[in-house]
Amino acid sequence: MKSQAITDNFEEANVDALAVAVFKDEKATSGVLKDLDKLTGGLIASVIKTEEFKGEMSETAYLLFESKGKVKASRLLLVGVGERGDYKASDVAALSGTATRALRKRNIKGFALLSRSDGDAMEVASNAMQGVVTSQFELDKYKTKDRNDKSVDNFVLCVEGAKEKDLKNGLERGKIIGDSMNFTRDLANEPPNILTPTEMANRANKMAKEVGLKCEILDEAKMEKLGMGSLMSVSLGSEQPAKMIVLKYEPKKSTGKKGELLALVGKGITFDTGGISIKPSEHMDAMKYDMSGGATVLGTMRAIAMLKPTVPVLGVVAAVENMPDGKASRPSDVVTAMNGKTVEILNTDAEGRLVLADAVAYAEKQGATRIVDMATLTGAVIIALGDLNTGIMGNDQDLVEEIIACGKDAGEDFWQLPVGKDYSKGIKSDIADIKNIGPSRKAGTIMGAVFIQEFVDKAKWAHLDIAGTAWADDAKPHRSKGPTAVAVRTLLKLVDKAQ
């Protein structure tokens, strides 16, 4: 995709359409709206006056005009961005995404965006480009006809008063982030007969070679040797062997604190039937998304390798399929995890925490001092928070608050739930050290978190339950339905702050 930065005069843009942010109840009486209104012969004022367009968030109005040679464009898209006081740099991604999808429907190949954001120019440009890239992701990869093959191939960003270098750097960063988010979404969208644990590992290895990451794939023999009985118990019922994907990013020169290592750990259940505790058939097809946490780690590590921060990062993905055959784990089985703790399995559908137990323990053994795990772990978090907030818990309040703050900067919302000794009592077992579920219908999301916490020794740790936010049931003006790549942007902000 071609991109260009313009710092002063939008009339220089050699594109077919212009798109401009408009605030709620704004009039075309000053600034760039006044200039555009004059250019279009009063069309903007007319549309606003008739209340056909009010500037509500993601509202659009498509206008045709004769420019009389002043600009190449003959189409104008007004995009509402809501209240002026609420508008921030992260909102530019939704703005550019909404504009891209609206113009793409009309087969427009290139447009210029007047973002009108007062935020940091590089950040604005990064969000703008990311929105253009991610808005063009579709679910129709395996369709043989009726695919949406329309695309926007030329994007021009206009930010008055900005430095051209900052905008260009931001556009480059945004392209990397957008492509990495789409890499995550493509993985999550794959059917489970194609994306097996082995295939997930193969794609991770291929990606690592392309971007310069170190990659090691642990097979079942290696995991058994390491004592990963918790993870391996989930794989017993499947013909597909489990894999642990280990990615390492090492900067040429590190500026972080000596000895500090951030680890990103993801649940990669490529399909989850529930095992012997089998799920109802309705909506079971959505369990192909149960590897979204692992996909998030892979996409984030891809972006890290290309953005080249000055701190090391470790990525660990436990890729497993949960199936119910004669070898599968049974409710009441007891297994031993990598750290030596024994686990009573009372529900084989609470399998994500079983694979994460060994994954976080392995990350800490590799030297991780801060661990962030992410997983589509519990249905309970959807009941509690819906699809608007990702649940977050952890053993270090500073780390939790840092992630929440990074989320706000990135335009992603997190809501903290408590963990503590009183909650941990809920997973004490009569016959083993712990059990993999807590009291029936009580604090289900927290029970999952305190289980994982049992396998973190000294590291600072945070757990992201993305079950409600990893995929969208409906399309939005700036995004298709399906996988969202939630947390990729937040985690990249976290890495930035560690430099």
C-alpha positions in Angstrom: 0.0 0.0 0.0 1.2 3.5 -0.9 1.1 6.1 1.8 2.0 9.8 1.8 2.2 12.5 4.5 1.0 16.1 3.9 1.7 18.6 6.6 0.0 21.8 5.3 -2.2 21.8 2.2 -4.7 19.0 1.7 -5.3 20.3 -1.9 -2.0 18.7 -2.8 -3.4 15.2 -2.4 -3.6 13.3 -5.7 -6.5 11.0 -4.8 -10.1 10.4 -5.8 -11.7 11.3 -2.4 -11.2 13.3 0.8 -12.3 12.2 4.2 -12.6 14.6 7.2 -13.3 14.2 10.8 -16.3 16.1 12.0 -17.2 16.8 15.7 -20.7 16.4 17.1 -22.9 19.4 16.2 -20.0 21.2 14.5 -20.8 23.9 12.0 -18.9 24.6 8.8 -18.0 28.1 9.8 -14.3 27.9 10.5 -11.0 26.1 9.8 -10.8 23.2 7.5 -14.5 22.6 7.4 -15.1 26.1 6.2 -12.5 25.6 3.5 -14.0 22.3 2.4 -17.5 23.8 2.5 -16.3 26.5 0.1 -14.6 23.9 -2.1 -17.8 21.9 -2.4 -20.1 24.8 -3.0 -21.8 24.8 0.4 -22.6 21.0 0.5 -21.3 20.5 4.1 -23.3 23.4 5.5 -26.4 22.1 3.7 -26.0 18.6 5.0 -25.5 19.8 8.6 -28.4 22.3 8.4 -30.8 19.6 7.3 -29.6 17.4 10.2 -28.8 14.6 7.7 -25.4 14.5 9.5 -24.8 15.4 13.1 -21.2 14.2 13.7 -22.1 11.3 15.9 -19.3 8.7 16.4 -18.8 6.7 13.1 -21.6 8.4 11.3 -20.8 9.1 7.7 -22.1 11.3 4.8 -20.9 10.8 1.3 -20.9 13.8 -1.0 -20.1 14.4 -4.7 -18.8 17.8 -5.8 -17.1 19.6 -8.6 -13.8 21.0 -7.5 -13.2 23.2 -10.5 -9.6 22.1 -10.8 -8.6 23.0 -7.2 -8.2 19.4 -6.1 -8.3 16.1 -8.0 -10.9 14.6 -5.6 -14.5 14.9 -6.5 -15.9 13.0 -3.5 -16.0 13.9 0.1 -16.7 11.7 3.1 -17.7 13.3 6.4 -16.9 11.0 9.3 -18.4 11.7 12.8 -16.0 11.5 15.7 -18.3 12.5 18.5 -17.6 15.1 21.2 -14.5 17.3 20.5 -13.3 16.9 24.2 -13.4 13.1 24.0 -11.4 12.8 20.7 -7.9 11.4 21.2 -5.2 10.0 19.0 -6.3 6.4 19.5 -9.7 7.3 18.0 -8.0 8.1 14.7 -7.7 4.3 14.0 -11.5 4.0 14.1 -11.8 7.2 12.0 -9.5 6.0 9.2 -11.0 2.5 9.4 -14.5 3.8 9.0 -13.5 6.0 6.1 -11.7 3.1 4.4 -14.6 0.7 4.7 -17.1 3.3 3.5 -15.0 4.4 0.5 -13.9 0.8 -0.3 -17.5 -0.1 -0.8 -17.7 2.4 -3.6 -14.5 1.0 -5.2 -12.4 4.1 -4.4 -8.8 3.1 -4.5 -7.2 6.1 -2.8 -8.2 8.9 -0.3 -6.8 11.6 1.8 -7.7 11.8 5.5 -7.9 15.1 7.4 -7.7 13.6 10.9 -8.0 16.9 12.9 -6.3 15.4 15.9 -4.2 17.5 18.3 -2.3 14.4 19.6 1.3 13.5 18.9 1.8 13.6 15.2 3.6 10.2 15.0 1.0 8.6 17.2 -1.8 10.1 15.0 -0.2 8.8 11.9 0.4 5.3 13.3 -3.2 5.0 14.4 -4.4 6.3 11.0 -2.4 3.8 9.0 -3.3 0.9 11.4 -7.0 1.7 10.9 -6.7 1.7 7.1 -4.9 -1.7 7.2 -7.1 -3.5 9.7 -10.4 -2.2 8.3 -9.7 -4.2 5.1 -9.5 -7.6 6.8 -12.4 -9.9 5.9 -13.5 -13.4 6.9 -14.0 -14.6 3.3 -10.6 -16.3 2.8 -12.1 -19.6 1.8 -14.9 -18.4 -0.4 -14.6 -19.3 -4.0 -17.0 -16.5 -5.1 -18.6 -13.4 -3.7 -15.4 -12.4 -2.0 -14.8 -8.8 -1.1 -11.7 -8.1 -3.3 -12.1 -4.3 -3.3 -9.2 -2.5 -1.7 -7.9 0.9 -0.8 -4.3 1.0 -2.1 -3.3 4.7 -1.7 -3.6 6.6 1.6 -2.7 10.2 2.2 -2.7 11.6 5.7 -3.0 15.4 6.2 -2.0 16.8 9.5 -1.5 20.6 9.6 1.6 21.8 11.3 3.2 18.4 11.8 6.7 17.4 10.8 6.7 15.3 7.7 9.3 13.0 9.2 7.1 12.3 12.2 4.2 11.5 10.0 6.2 9.2 7.7 7.6 7.3 10.8 4.1 7.0 12.2 2.7 5.7 8.9 5.5 3.1 8.8 4.8 2.0 12.4 1.1 1.9 11.8 1.5 -0.4 8.8 3.6 -2.8 10.9 1.0 -2.8 13.7 -1.9 -3.2 11.3 -0.3 -6.0 9.4 0.6 -7.8 12.6 -3.0 -7.4 13.9 -4.2 -8.9 10.7 -1.7 -11.7 11.1 -3.3 -12.4 14.5 -6.8 -12.2 13.1 -6.0 -14.5 10.1 -4.6 -17.2 12.6 -7.7 -16.9 14.7 -10.0 -17.2 11.7 -8.5 -20.4 10.5 -10.6 -23.6 10.7 -9.3 -26.1 13.2 -8.8 -28.8 10.5 -6.2 -26.5 9.0 -4.7 -24.7 12.0 -3.7 -27.7 14.1 -1.0 -27.2 16.9 1.6 -28.4 14.4 0.4 -25.9 11.7 0.4 -23.1 14.3 3.9 -23.9 15.2 4.9 -24.1 11.5 3.4 -20.7 10.8 5.1 -19.2 13.9 8.5 -20.6 12.7 8.0 -19.2 9.2 7.0 -15.8 10.6 10.0 -15.8 12.9 12.4 -16.5 10.0 10.9 -13.6 8.0 11.2 -11.0 10.7 14.3 -12.2 12.6 13.0 -13.8 15.7 14.6 -16.8 17.4 12.2 -19.7 17.4 12.2 -23.0 19.2 9.3 -25.6 19.0 9.1 -28.0 22.0 7.5 -31.3 21.0 5.7 -33.7 23.4 8.9 -35.6 24.2 10.6 -32.4 25.3 7.6 -31.3 27.3 7.3 -34.6 29.0 11.0 -34.4 29.9 10.4 -31.0 31.4 7.5 -32.4 33.5 4.7 -30.5 31.8 2.0 -33.0 33.0 -0.6 -30.3 33.3 -0.3 -29.2 29.7 0.1 -32.7 28.4 -3.1 -33.8 30.1 -5.1 -31.7 27.8 -3.5 -33.2 24.7 -4.2 -36.8 25.6 -7.5 -37.1 23.8 -6.3 -35.7 20.5 -4.5 -37.3 17.6 -2.8 -33.9 17.0 0.4 -33.6 19.1 0.8 -30.6 21.3 3.5 -28.0 20.6 5.0 -25.3 22.7 6.1 -22.3 20.6 9.0 -20.2 22.0 10.0 -17.0 20.4 12.8 -14.7 21.5 13.4 -11.1 20.5 16.9 -9.9 21.5 17.8 -6.2 20.7 21.4 -5.5 19.4 21.7 -3.1 22.4 19.4 -3.3 25.4 18.4 -0.2 27.3 16.2 -1.9 29.8 17.0 -2.8 33.4 19.6 -5.5 33.6 18.2 -8.9 34.2 14.6 -7.8 33.3 12.7 -9.9 30.8 9.1 -9.5 29.7 7.3 -12.7 28.7 4.1 -12.8 26.7 2.3 -16.1 27.2 -0.7 -17.3 25.2 -3.3 -20.0 25.3 -3.3 -21.7 21.9 -6.1 -24.3 22.1 -6.7 -24.7 18.4 -10.0 -26.4 19.0 -11.8 -27.0 22.3 -14.6 -29.6 22.5 -14.4 -29.5 26.3 -12.9 -33.0 26.3 -14.8 -35.6 28.4 -16.7 -32.6 29.9 -18.0 -32.0 26.4 -19.5 -28.7 25.4 -23.1 -28.3 24.0 -23.0 -28.5 20.2 -24.6 -25.1 19.9 -21.9 -22.5 19.2 -19.1 -25.0 19.5 -17.9 -23.9 16.1 -16.7 -20.7 17.9 -14.1 -22.8 19.7 -11.7 -22.4 16.8 -11.1 -19.0 18.4 -9.8 -20.6 21.6 -6.3 -20.1 20.4 -6.8 -16.3 20.2 -4.4 -15.7 23.1 -1.7 -17.5 21.4 -2.4 -15.7 18.1 -2.1 -12.4 20.0 1.3 -13.4 21.3 2.5 -14.3 17.8 1.2 -11.1 16.2 2.7 -9.0 18.9 6.1 -10.7 18.6 5.9 -10.2 14.8 5.4 -6.4 15.4 8.1 -6.3 18.1 10.7 -7.9 15.7 9.9 -5.3 13.0 9.7 -2.3 15.3 12.9 -3.2 17.1 12.5 -1.9 20.6 15.6 -1.9 22.8 14.4 -4.4 25.4 14.3 -8.2 25.1 10.9 -10.0 24.9 10.0 -13.7 25.2 6.9 -15.1 23.6 5.5 -18.5 24.7 2.4 -20.2 23.1 1.0 -23.5 24.3 -0.7 -25.0 21.2 -2.9 -27.9 22.0 -6.2 -29.5 20.8 -8.8 -30.6 23.4 -10.6 -33.7 22.2 -12.6 -36.6 23.9 -11.3 -40.0 22.9 -10.5 -43.1 25.0 -7.1 -41.6 26.1 -8.5 -38.3 27.2 -8.2 -37.0 30.7 -11.1 -37.8 33.0 -12.8 -35.7 35.7 -11.0 -36.8 38.9 -7.6 -37.4 37.3 -4.6 -36.0 39.1 -1.6 -34.7 37.1 1.7 -33.1 38.1 2.7 -29.8 36.6 6.2 -28.5 35.7 6.7 -26.8 39.0 5.9 -30.0 40.9 2.4 -29.0 42.0 -0.3 -31.7 41.7 -3.7 -30.8 40.1 -7.0 -32.6 40.4 -8.9 -32.2 37.1 -12.5 -31.9 38.0 -13.6 -30.4 34.6 -11.8 -31.1 31.4 -13.4 -28.0 29.8 -11.3 -25.9 32.2 -8.3 -26.7 30.1 -6.9 -23.3 29.2 -5.6 -22.8 32.7 -4.0 -26.3 32.6 -1.9 -25.4 29.6 -1.1 -21.9 30.9 0.1 -23.4 34.2 3.1 -25.0 32.5 3.5 -22.2 30.0 4.0 -19.5 32.6 6.2 -21.8 34.7 8.4 -22.4 31.6 8.5 -18.6 30.9 9.8 -17.9 34.4 12.3 -20.7 34.1 13.6 -19.0 31.0 14.3 -15.9 33.1 11.1 -13.9 32.8 10.7 -11.3 35.5 7.4 -10.0 34.2 4.8 -12.2 32.7 1.6 -11.3 30.9 -0.6 -14.2 29.9 -3.6 -13.8 27.6 -6.4 -16.4 27.0 -10.0 -16.9 26.0 -10.3 -18.4 29.5 -13.8 -18.2 30.9 -17.4 -17.6 29.8 -17.8 -15.9 33.2 -15.9 -12.9 32.0 -18.4 -12.4 29.2 -21.2 -12.4 31.7 -19.4 -9.9 33.9 -17.9 -7.5 31.3 -19.6 -8.3 28.0 -17.5 -7.5 24.9 -16.4 -4.0 25.9 -13.7 -4.7 28.5 -11.0 -7.3 28.9 -10.7 -8.7 32.4 -7.3 -8.2 34.0 -5.9 -9.7 37.2 -2.4 -10.0 38.6 0.0 -10.3 41.6 1.6 -6.9 41.0 -0.6 -3.8 41.1 1.9 -1.6 39.3 2.0 -4.0 36.4 -1.8 -4.2 36.3 -2.2 -0.5 36.3 0.5 0.0 33.7 -1.3 -2.4 31.3 -4.6 -0.6 32.0 -2.9 2.7 31.2 -1.3 1.3 28.0 -4.8 0.1 27.0 -6.3 3.6 27.4 -3.5 5.0 25.2 -4.1 2.3 22.6 -7.9 2.6 22.7 -8.5 -0.8 24.4 -10.4 -1.1 27.7 -9.4 -3.3 30.7 -11.3 -3.9 34.0 -9.5 -5.2 37.0 -10.9 -8.1 39.0 -9.5 -9.1 42.5 -7.3 -12.0 43.3 -6.0 -13.0 46.7 -5.6 -15.7 49.3 -9.3 -15.8 50.1 -10.1 -16.5 46.5 -7.3 -19.1 46.2 -9.0 -21.1 48.9 -11.6 -21.9 46.3 -9.3 -24.1 44.3 -7.8 -26.1 47.2 -8.3 -29.8 46.6 -9.0 -32.6 49.1 -6.6 -35.1 47.3 -4.1 -32.9 45.5 -2.5 -29.5 45.9 -5.2 -27.7 43.8 -8.2 -28.4 41.6 -8.8 -26.8 38.3 -12.2 -25.3 39.0 -13.6 -23.4 42.0 -17.1 -23.5 43.7 -19.9 -23.8 41.2 -21.1 -20.5 39.7 -18.9 -18.4 41.9 -16.2 -16.0 40.6 -15.4 -18.2 37.6 -13.0 -15.7 36.0 -11.1 -15.1 39.2 -10.9 -18.8 39.9 -9.1 -19.2 36.5 -6.7 -16.5 37.4 -5.8 -17.7 40.9 -5.2 -21.2 39.4 -2.6 -19.7 36.9 -1.1 -17.7 39.8 -0.1 -20.9 41.5 2.5 -21.5 38.8 4.2 -18.1 39.0 7.0 -18.0 41.6 8.7 -14.7 41.9 7.8 -12.9 38.6 5.4 -10.0 38.4 2.4 -11.4 36.6 -0.8 -10.2 34.9 -3.5 -12.3 33.4 -5.8 -11.0 30.5 -9.1 -12.9 30.1 -10.0 -12.0 26.5 -12.9 -14.4 26.1 -15.4 -11.5 25.6 -13.2 -9.2 23.5 -11.2 -11.6 21.2 -13.9 -11.7 18.6 -16.9 -9.6 17.6 -20.3 -11.1 16.7 -21.2 -8.1 14.5 -19.3 -5.8 12.2 -18.6 -2.2 13.1 -18.1 0.7 10.8 -14.3 0.4 11.1 -14.0 -3.4 11.4 -15.4 -6.7 10.1 -17.0 -9.2 12.4 -14.8 -12.0 13.7 -11.4 -11.9 15.4 -10.3 -8.5 16.8 -6.6 -8.9 17.7 -7.4 -7.4 21.0 -4.4 -6.5 23.2 -1.8 -6.4 20.4 -1.7 -2.6 20.6 -1.7 -2.5 24.4 1.2 -5.0 24.6 3.2 -3.0 22.1 2.7 0.1 24.3 3.8 -1.9 27.3 7.0 -2.8 25.5 7.6 0.8 24.5 7.3 1.9 28.1 9.9 -0.7 29.1 12.6 1.0 27.0 
